[in-house]
């Protein structure tokens, strides 16, 4: 349990009483542990690419720019699995999108397509898997140290999925299949991401689905997860990190990131337009319309004796809450979240990857060695 004090003297005075309780708590910082979500997302994404109808089972034969939309005309891919180096068959161009962004190309485009779609399923599955991993760990270690999620020493009192819109995409991807079908796998106006709210009213936000919008933030998640696990997700993580790095697309936003972005924006803001106020930076990027709490989930064995049924019910309920809050797709073929059965199958994949990886992390306690500062890099456009 995390206890706050009015002064150092009060903390020292209360230490004899608090010592026993404090020693039974292991802190996991929501900010510095967030790259694990990037590893989970990447591992689960690899497992969900079994449908040969997925864009990555094709090649890009031509591109067409319409405003801020990048239309990819796909042809068959003779080599399986996908080779990121030959995914984009188009010739390099100096043309830019309406937003001023470069047209995605090469292996970077392949990474964007790989990360495109299943936004709600991914974040719901990862959130529920993370939550149940904490419940399982604390249930198995009764009388011993329990996990406590925190942010900068302040307890996390609630976490779940934010539903809203991403306001500043560089572009959106539109796929044209050989059979004439047109598909948009993500809509910036129907977006979601994870949130972790602390007792001090601070929030940490984690979004793993911004890469298809042109945001090239990523982290090397290799050092955040243990190796040599027996589960399917851990084997995928080992395979992807075989070269020593596990580049996972993700966006992490907290108070510190807000200040850093603010400083960068202020440098680029002229005296005529004035400086941006601190709260407007995130507001410019994301508009939150609803929250779907996951931290309030609790397994009622009497109401739902089977753990599998409990998980299915949690995922189904949270998927319904998130997609209903987001509203219907803006255009036909925008995404497939209205197919509840298909969505549940995909969410289960993310749930399983999340639970397997997080349990491995908690049991190995490798989170004790997490660096205090995240290493967020940018993909280099190839």
PyMOL commands that set and color helices and strands:
alter all, ss='L'
color gray80, all
select helices_A, chain A and resi 8-22+35-48+55-57+106-114+119-140+211-213+222-224+232-240+255-268+280-285+307-326+340-364+366-369
alter helices_A, ss='H'
color red, helices_A
select strands_A, chain A and resi 25-29+58-66+69-76+146-151+154-166+172-176+182-183+191-198+203-207+217-220+247-249+251-253+286-293+376-378
alter strands_A, ss='S'
color yellow, strands_A
deselect
rebuild
show_as cartoon
